[in-house]
Amino acid sequence: MSHTVSRTRMTGIGRVLVIVYAVMAVGATGRSFVQIVRRFDEAPLAYSLSAMAAVVYILATLALILADRPGWYRVAWVAIVFELTGVIVVGALSLLAPSLFGHDSVWSYFGMGYVFIPLVLPVLGLWWLRRTRPQGESS
């Protein structure tokens, strides 16, 4: 594996991307923990989606950091595509059928509660992965 790719991935925008993913992981984990412990019975779907978002952000953060190691690049792609799909589906459903959720989740209204970072972040993540693809990996 090329050390140049690894160094390139973890400088500049790559480092910022990992930091933002880590902040989202901490935020979503904290939010979902409090929601589930205090009020799970009020909105189980929304709070379960927040917990799922937290797991996705944790996995994406780790995968982006380790993407120059065998298999992790592909894990990063899968996690971030799943994240983008989740944001779009949950965002659309929260507008079209808000009664499904009861309360907001991290991805409700396309991440409006997080200044739309959940909508923009996976797009940037996929762009970055494509730009820094290790040799021998396909996207």
GROMACS elastic network, one bead per residue, 0.5 to 0.9 nm:
[ bonds ]
;  ai    aj funct       b0    kb
    1     4     6  0.87838   500
    1     5     6  0.80752   500
    1     6     6  0.84777   500
    1    68     6  0.68143   500
    1    69     6  0.74856   500
    1    70     6  0.86083   500
    1   134     6  0.71931   500
    1   135     6  0.72824   500
    2     5     6  0.55692   500
    2     6     6  0.68744   500
    2    68     6  0.79666   500
    2   134     6  0.73556   500
    2   135     6  0.76919   500
    3     6     6  0.50103   500
    3     7     6  0.61452   500
    3     8     6  0.84582   500
    3    68     6  0.83283   500
    4     7     6  0.51427   500
    4     8     6  0.59661   500
    4     9     6  0.84311   500
    5     8     6  0.50145   500
    5     9     6  0.59387   500
    5    10     6  0.86652   500
    5    68     6  0.72186   500
    5   132     6  0.64087   500
    5   133     6  0.78004   500
    5   134     6  0.64788   500
    5   135     6  0.88181   500
    6     9     6  0.51237   500
    6    10     6  0.64201   500
    6    11     6  0.89213   500
    6    65     6  0.88054   500
    6    66     6  0.86627   500
    6    67     6  0.80327   500
    6    68     6  0.58380   500
    6   132     6  0.85533   500
    6   134     6  0.84979   500
    7    10     6  0.53714   500
    7    11     6  0.64229   500
    8    11     6  0.54965   500
    8    12     6  0.79542   500
    8    14     6  0.74627   500
    8   132     6  0.75097   500
    9    12     6  0.80777   500
    9    13     6  0.80749   500
    9    14     6  0.50218   500
    9    15     6  0.71334   500
    9    64     6  0.83431   500
    9    65     6  0.81805   500
    9    67     6  0.85885   500
    9    68     6  0.85223   500
    9   128     6  0.82055   500
    9   129     6  0.86081   500
    9   132     6  0.63919   500
   10    13     6  0.79053   500
   10    14     6  0.50347   500
   10    16     6  0.84658   500
   10    18     6  0.80927   500
   10    64     6  0.89461   500
   10    65     6  0.74895   500
   11    14     6  0.54533   500
   11    15     6  0.50532   500
   11    16     6  0.79667   500
   12    15     6  0.55107   500
   12    16     6  0.64688   500
   12    17     6  0.87458   500
   13    17     6  0.59587   500
   13    18     6  0.85997   500
   13   128     6  0.82952   500
   14    17     6  0.50667   500
   14    18     6  0.63086   500
   14    19     6  0.86629   500
   14    64     6  0.85554   500
   14   125     6  0.87660   500
   14   128     6  0.70998   500
   15    18     6  0.51814   500
   15    19     6  0.62021   500
   15    20     6  0.86715   500
   15    65     6  0.88532   500
   16    19     6  0.50396   500
   16    20     6  0.61361   500
   16    21     6  0.85579   500
   17    20     6  0.51907   500
   17    21     6  0.61659   500
   17    22     6  0.85800   500
   17    61     6  0.87271   500
   17    64     6  0.86760   500
   17   121     6  0.78743   500
   17   124     6  0.78676   500
   17   125     6  0.70691   500
   17   128     6  0.85529   500
   18    21     6  0.50445   500
   18    22     6  0.60866   500
   18    23     6  0.86181   500
   18    60     6  0.85854   500
   18    61     6  0.58259   500
   18    62     6  0.85091   500
   18    64     6  0.66650   500
   18    65     6  0.70256   500
   18   125     6  0.89695   500
   19    22     6  0.50033   500
   19    23     6  0.61651   500
   19    24     6  0.85797   500
   19    61     6  0.81187   500
   20    23     6  0.50402   500
   20    24     6  0.61308   500
   20    25     6  0.85073   500
   20    61     6  0.87577   500
   20   117     6  0.89443   500
   20   121     6  0.81543   500
   21    24     6  0.50489   500
   21    25     6  0.60692   500
   21    26     6  0.86913   500
   21    57     6  0.60384   500
   21    58     6  0.75905   500
   21    60     6  0.71677   500
   21    61     6  0.54722   500
   21   121     6  0.78455   500
   22    26     6  0.62505   500
   22    27     6  0.85296   500
   22    57     6  0.71124   500
   22    58     6  0.68810   500
   22    60     6  0.87223   500
   22    61     6  0.58280   500
   22    62     6  0.87028   500
   23    26     6  0.51790   500
   23    27     6  0.60312   500
   23    28     6  0.84588   500
   23    57     6  0.88640   500
   24    28     6  0.58147   500
   24    29     6  0.81984   500
   24    54     6  0.75677   500
   24    57     6  0.64110   500
   24    58     6  0.83372   500
   24   114     6  0.88914   500
   24   117     6  0.87134   500
   24   118     6  0.82887   500
   25    28     6  0.53213   500
   25    29     6  0.59053   500
   25    30     6  0.84413   500
   25    53     6  0.80036   500
   25    54     6  0.52362   500
   25    55     6  0.73880   500
   25    56     6  0.78806   500
   25    58     6  0.51445   500
   25    59     6  0.87018   500
   25    60     6  0.88588   500
   25    61     6  0.77278   500
   26    29     6  0.51557   500
   26    30     6  0.60417   500
   26    31     6  0.84710   500
   26    54     6  0.74993   500
   26    57     6  0.84798   500
   26    58     6  0.80644   500
   27    30     6  0.52416   500
   27    31     6  0.60284   500
   27    32     6  0.85080   500
   27    54     6  0.78307   500
   28    31     6  0.50601   500
   28    32     6  0.59414   500
   28    33     6  0.83614   500
   28    50     6  0.63049   500
   28    51     6  0.69686   500
   28    52     6  0.88697   500
   28    53     6  0.66114   500
   28    55     6  0.84848   500
   28    57     6  0.79235   500
   28   105     6  0.89814   500
   28   106     6  0.66084   500
   29    32     6  0.52967   500
   29    33     6  0.59993   500
   29    34     6  0.86211   500
   29    50     6  0.77114   500
   29    51     6  0.64244   500
   29    53     6  0.81399   500
   29    55     6  0.76318   500
   29    57     6  0.88808   500
   29    58     6  0.86920   500
   30    33     6  0.51900   500
   30    34     6  0.62580   500
   30    35     6  0.85429   500
   30    54     6  0.84821   500
   31    34     6  0.54005   500
   31    35     6  0.60989   500
   31    36     6  0.85619   500
   31    47     6  0.86530   500
   31    50     6  0.73239   500
   31    51     6  0.81778   500
   31    54     6  0.87515   500
   31   105     6  0.88471   500
   31   106     6  0.82898   500
   32    36     6  0.58805   500
   32    37     6  0.83622   500
   32    47     6  0.58959   500
   32    48     6  0.74701   500
   32    49     6  0.83490   500
   32    50     6  0.52039   500
   32    51     6  0.50147   500
   32    52     6  0.86695   500
   32    53     6  0.87879   500
   32    54     6  0.74826   500
   32   105     6  0.82996   500
   32   106     6  0.85729   500
   33    36     6  0.52827   500
   33    37     6  0.60281   500
   33    38     6  0.84042   500
   33    47     6  0.85976   500
   33    50     6  0.88196   500
   33    51     6  0.73698   500
   34    37     6  0.52562   500
   34    38     6  0.58588   500
   34    39     6  0.79514   500
   35    38     6  0.54362   500
   35    39     6  0.54472   500
   35    40     6  0.60730   500
   35    43     6  0.87694   500
   35    47     6  0.60627   500
   35    50     6  0.86072   500
   36    39     6  0.57394   500
   36    41     6  0.81758   500
   36    43     6  0.89248   500
   36    44     6  0.77843   500
   36    47     6  0.60903   500
   36    48     6  0.77073   500
   36    51     6  0.84239   500
   37    40     6  0.64333   500
   38    41     6  0.86706   500
   39    42     6  0.54997   500
   39    43     6  0.72845   500
   39    44     6  0.83421   500
   39    47     6  0.86249   500
   40    43     6  0.57704   500
   40    44     6  0.51462   500
   40    45     6  0.86861   500
   40    46     6  0.88475   500
   40    47     6  0.65438   500
   40    48     6  0.84133   500
   41    44     6  0.57555   500
   42    47     6  0.89908   500
   42   102     6  0.69744   500
   42   103     6  0.79008   500
   43    46     6  0.55165   500
   43    47     6  0.61757   500
   43    48     6  0.84903   500
   43   100     6  0.87999   500
   43   101     6  0.61274   500
   43   102     6  0.50466   500
   43   103     6  0.59005   500
   43   104     6  0.86484   500
   44    47     6  0.52383   500
   44    48     6  0.58647   500
   44    49     6  0.84399   500
   44   101     6  0.78253   500
   44   102     6  0.82991   500
   45    48     6  0.51358   500
   45    49     6  0.61015   500
   45    50     6  0.86476   500
   45   100     6  0.76413   500
   45   101     6  0.58134   500
   45   102     6  0.80149   500
   45   103     6  0.87724   500
   45   105     6  0.86427   500
   46    49     6  0.51008   500
   46    50     6  0.62985   500
   46    51     6  0.87891   500
   46   100     6  0.82988   500
   46   101     6  0.50437   500
   46   102     6  0.69099   500
   46   103     6  0.60458   500
   46   104     6  0.60427   500
   46   106     6  0.83922   500
   46   108     6  0.83643   500
   47    51     6  0.63112   500
   47    52     6  0.86138   500
   47   101     6  0.85613   500
   47   103     6  0.79509   500
   47   104     6  0.79746   500
   47   105     6  0.61714   500
   47   106     6  0.87505   500
   48    51     6  0.50331   500
   48    52     6  0.61543   500
   48    53     6  0.85672   500
   48   105     6  0.83316   500
   49    53     6  0.60579   500
   49    54     6  0.85503   500
   49    86     6  0.89242   500
   49    90     6  0.86109   500
   49   105     6  0.62379   500
   49   106     6  0.74951   500
   49   107     6  0.78702   500
   50    53     6  0.50170   500
   50    54     6  0.62494   500
   50    55     6  0.88133   500
   50   104     6  0.86115   500
   50   105     6  0.50606   500
   50   106     6  0.52726   500
   50   107     6  0.74160   500
   51    54     6  0.50087   500
   51    55     6  0.64106   500
   51    56     6  0.87127   500
   51   105     6  0.88144   500
   51   106     6  0.87556   500
   52    55     6  0.51413   500
   52    56     6  0.62377   500
   52    57     6  0.86651   500
   53    56     6  0.50183   500
   53    57     6  0.61262   500
   53    58     6  0.85873   500
   53    83     6  0.73337   500
   53    86     6  0.82147   500
   53   105     6  0.86834   500
   53   106     6  0.68612   500
   53   107     6  0.75885   500
   54    57     6  0.51418   500
   54    58     6  0.61730   500
   54    59     6  0.85840   500
   54   106     6  0.85715   500
   55    58     6  0.51200   500
   55    59     6  0.60994   500
   55    60     6  0.84808   500
   56    59     6  0.51071   500
   56    60     6  0.59424   500
   56    61     6  0.84564   500
   56    79     6  0.60830   500
   56    80     6  0.77897   500
   56    82     6  0.79144   500
   56    83     6  0.66210   500
   57    60     6  0.50421   500
   57    61     6  0.60019   500
   57    62     6  0.85990   500
   57    79     6  0.80057   500
   57    80     6  0.84138   500
   57    83     6  0.79586   500
   58    61     6  0.51930   500
   58    62     6  0.63246   500
   58    63     6  0.85638   500
   59    62     6  0.52328   500
   59    63     6  0.59663   500
   59    64     6  0.84996   500
   59    75     6  0.81479   500
   59    76     6  0.76267   500
   59    79     6  0.67491   500
   60    64     6  0.59629   500
   60    65     6  0.85087   500
   60    75     6  0.77253   500
   60    76     6  0.54569   500
   60    77     6  0.83389   500
   60    78     6  0.86757   500
   60    79     6  0.55538   500
   60    80     6  0.63617   500
   60    83     6  0.88008   500
   61    64     6  0.52832   500
   61    65     6  0.63145   500
   61    66     6  0.86886   500
   61    76     6  0.81254   500
   62    65     6  0.51581   500
   62    66     6  0.61144   500
   62    67     6  0.82420   500
   62    72     6  0.84609   500
   62    76     6  0.81382   500
   63    66     6  0.50373   500
   63    67     6  0.54095   500
   63    68     6  0.89966   500
   63    72     6  0.52592   500
   63    73     6  0.65929   500
   63    74     6  0.83817   500
   63    75     6  0.60782   500
   63    77     6  0.85756   500
   63    79     6  0.82350   500
   64    67     6  0.50500   500
   64    68     6  0.83785   500
   64    72     6  0.75666   500
   64    73     6  0.71902   500
   64    75     6  0.86737   500
   64    76     6  0.58383   500
   64   125     6  0.85604   500
   64   129     6  0.81574   500
   65    68     6  0.78946   500
   65    72     6  0.86768   500
   66    69     6  0.56229   500
   66    70     6  0.85968   500
   66    71     6  0.89948   500
   66    72     6  0.58497   500
   66    73     6  0.74310   500
   66    76     6  0.87748   500
   67    70     6  0.75171   500
   67    71     6  0.75077   500
   67    74     6  0.77744   500
   67    75     6  0.80154   500
   67    76     6  0.68509   500
   67   129     6  0.85594   500
   67   133     6  0.86946   500
   67   134     6  0.81463   500
   68    71     6  0.84467   500
   68    72     6  0.69454   500
   68    73     6  0.64930   500
   68   133     6  0.84577   500
   68   134     6  0.63824   500
   69    72     6  0.57980   500
   69    73     6  0.72306   500
   70    73     6  0.71913   500
   70    74     6  0.85856   500
   71    74     6  0.55242   500
   71    75     6  0.64116   500
   71    76     6  0.88683   500
   72    76     6  0.60524   500
   72    77     6  0.85912   500
   73    76     6  0.51177   500
   73    77     6  0.64285   500
   73    78     6  0.88297   500
   73   129     6  0.77128   500
   73   133     6  0.77422   500
   73   134     6  0.78757   500
   73   137     6  0.76338   500
   73   139     6  0.87688   500
   74    77     6  0.50433   500
   74    78     6  0.62376   500
   74    79     6  0.85821   500
   74   137     6  0.79659   500
   74   138     6  0.83130   500
   74   139     6  0.75399   500
   75    78     6  0.51352   500
   75    79     6  0.60247   500
   75    80     6  0.84829   500
   76    79     6  0.51911   500
   76    80     6  0.60354   500
   76    81     6  0.84417   500
   76   125     6  0.86977   500
   76   126     6  0.86751   500
   76   129     6  0.79671   500
   77    80     6  0.53020   500
   77    81     6  0.59752   500
   77    82     6  0.83746   500
   77   125     6  0.85028   500
   77   126     6  0.68873   500
   77   129     6  0.73882   500
   77   139     6  0.73937   500
   78    81     6  0.52426   500
   78    82     6  0.59846   500
   78    83     6  0.84661   500
   79    82     6  0.51142   500
   79    83     6  0.60840   500
   79    84     6  0.87298   500
   80    84     6  0.61466   500
   80    85     6  0.84929   500
   80   121     6  0.87757   500
   80   122     6  0.55251   500
   80   123     6  0.83244   500
   80   125     6  0.68378   500
   80   126     6  0.68284   500
   81    84     6  0.51171   500
   81    85     6  0.61103   500
   81    86     6  0.84812   500
   81   122     6  0.71489   500
   81   123     6  0.87797   500
   81   126     6  0.76572   500
   82    85     6  0.50953   500
   82    86     6  0.60287   500
   82    87     6  0.86034   500
   83    86     6  0.50426   500
   83    87     6  0.61477   500
   83    88     6  0.86213   500
   83   118     6  0.81594   500
   83   119     6  0.88267   500
   83   122     6  0.65868   500
   84    87     6  0.51586   500
   84    88     6  0.62081   500
   84    89     6  0.85779   500
   84   118     6  0.79356   500
   84   119     6  0.68547   500
   84   120     6  0.87350   500
   84   121     6  0.84004   500
   84   122     6  0.55402   500
   84   123     6  0.73504   500
   85    88     6  0.52148   500
   85    89     6  0.60228   500
   85    90     6  0.83581   500
   86    89     6  0.51893   500
   86    90     6  0.57337   500
   86    91     6  0.78715   500
   86   107     6  0.71968   500
   87    90     6  0.53830   500
   87    91     6  0.55235   500
   87    92     6  0.82238   500
   87   106     6  0.85336   500
   87   107     6  0.50282   500
   87   108     6  0.74137   500
   87   109     6  0.83000   500
   87   110     6  0.55569   500
   87   111     6  0.71412   500
   87   118     6  0.66931   500
   87   119     6  0.61992   500
   88    91     6  0.50632   500
   88    92     6  0.59578   500
   88    93     6  0.84692   500
   88   107     6  0.80780   500
   88   109     6  0.87694   500
   88   110     6  0.64073   500
   88   119     6  0.76036   500
   89    92     6  0.52449   500
   89    93     6  0.60753   500
   89    94     6  0.84697   500
   89   107     6  0.87762   500
   89   110     6  0.86360   500
   90    93     6  0.50710   500
   90    94     6  0.58876   500
   90    95     6  0.85957   500
   90   105     6  0.85532   500
   90   107     6  0.59723   500
   90   108     6  0.57402   500
   90   109     6  0.73321   500
   90   110     6  0.71957   500
   91    94     6  0.52283   500
   91    95     6  0.65395   500
   91    96     6  0.87789   500
   91   107     6  0.60193   500
   91   111     6  0.72446   500
   91   112     6  0.89625   500
   92    95     6  0.52796   500
   92    96     6  0.60946   500
   92    97     6  0.82341   500
   92   108     6  0.81212   500
   92   109     6  0.69182   500
   92   110     6  0.74138   500
   93    97     6  0.52272   500
   93    98     6  0.66479   500
   93   100     6  0.79447   500
   93   101     6  0.88408   500
   93   108     6  0.81083   500
   93   109     6  0.82379   500
   94    97     6  0.55349   500
   94    99     6  0.79413   500
   94   100     6  0.75724   500
   94   101     6  0.71703   500
   94   104     6  0.81355   500
   94   107     6  0.88191   500
   94   108     6  0.56196   500
   94   109     6  0.57594   500
   94   110     6  0.84503   500
   95    98     6  0.58319   500
   95   108     6  0.82009   500
   95   109     6  0.63861   500
   96    99     6  0.89761   500
   97   100     6  0.58987   500
   97   101     6  0.81388   500
   98   101     6  0.58680   500
   98   102     6  0.70547   500
   98   103     6  0.84438   500
   98   104     6  0.89244   500
   99   102     6  0.56873   500
   99   103     6  0.86374   500
  100   103     6  0.88892   500
  101   104     6  0.67874   500
  101   105     6  0.80157   500
  101   108     6  0.88016   500
  103   108     6  0.87918   500
  104   107     6  0.78437   500
  104   108     6  0.55027   500
  104   109     6  0.81952   500
  104   113     6  0.83317   500
  105   108     6  0.51117   500
  105   109     6  0.87269   500
  105   111     6  0.82214   500
  105   113     6  0.85970   500
  106   109     6  0.87476   500
  106   110     6  0.83795   500
  106   111     6  0.58890   500
  106   112     6  0.84108   500
  106   113     6  0.71058   500
  106   114     6  0.73519   500
  106   118     6  0.77359   500
  107   110     6  0.53333   500
  107   112     6  0.77760   500
  107   113     6  0.82880   500
  107   114     6  0.85789   500
  107   116     6  0.87725   500
  107   118     6  0.65639   500
  107   119     6  0.80834   500
  108   111     6  0.54788   500
  108   112     6  0.69439   500
  108   113     6  0.77312   500
  109   112     6  0.54435   500
  109   113     6  0.78848   500
  109   116     6  0.84337   500
  110   113     6  0.85235   500
  110   114     6  0.89395   500
  110   116     6  0.61431   500
  110   117     6  0.85688   500
  110   118     6  0.67799   500
  110   119     6  0.57494   500
  111   114     6  0.52821   500
  111   115     6  0.64666   500
  111   117     6  0.63575   500
  111   118     6  0.50890   500
  111   119     6  0.62093   500
  112   115     6  0.50005   500
  112   117     6  0.79000   500
  112   118     6  0.82436   500
  112   119     6  0.87324   500
  113   116     6  0.71020   500
  113   117     6  0.89341   500
  114   117     6  0.57760   500
  114   118     6  0.69580   500
  115   118     6  0.80347   500
  116   119     6  0.53495   500
  116   120     6  0.65360   500
  116   121     6  0.85680   500
  117   120     6  0.51595   500
  117   121     6  0.55902   500
  117   122     6  0.87254   500
  118   121     6  0.54595   500
  118   122     6  0.70096   500
  119   122     6  0.65562   500
  119   123     6  0.73418   500
  120   123     6  0.54220   500
  120   124     6  0.63953   500
  120   125     6  0.86688   500
  121   124     6  0.51850   500
  121   125     6  0.59808   500
  121   126     6  0.86479   500
  122   126     6  0.60124   500
  122   127     6  0.83979   500
  123   126     6  0.53162   500
  123   127     6  0.62209   500
  123   128     6  0.86103   500
  124   127     6  0.50247   500
  124   128     6  0.60321   500
  124   129     6  0.85672   500
  125   128     6  0.50896   500
  125   129     6  0.61492   500
  125   130     6  0.86092   500
  126   129     6  0.50768   500
  126   130     6  0.61483   500
  126   131     6  0.85036   500
  127   130     6  0.52190   500
  127   131     6  0.61303   500
  127   132     6  0.87078   500
  128   132     6  0.61044   500
  128   133     6  0.83653   500
  129   132     6  0.52264   500
  129   133     6  0.57205   500
  129   134     6  0.89260   500
  129   139     6  0.82898   500
  130   133     6  0.53223   500
  130   138     6  0.88663   500
  130   139     6  0.68674   500
  133   136     6  0.83644   500
  133   137     6  0.64557   500
  133   138     6  0.75240   500
  133   139     6  0.77988   500
  134   137     6  0.57066   500
  134   138     6  0.84823   500
  135   138     6  0.84369   500
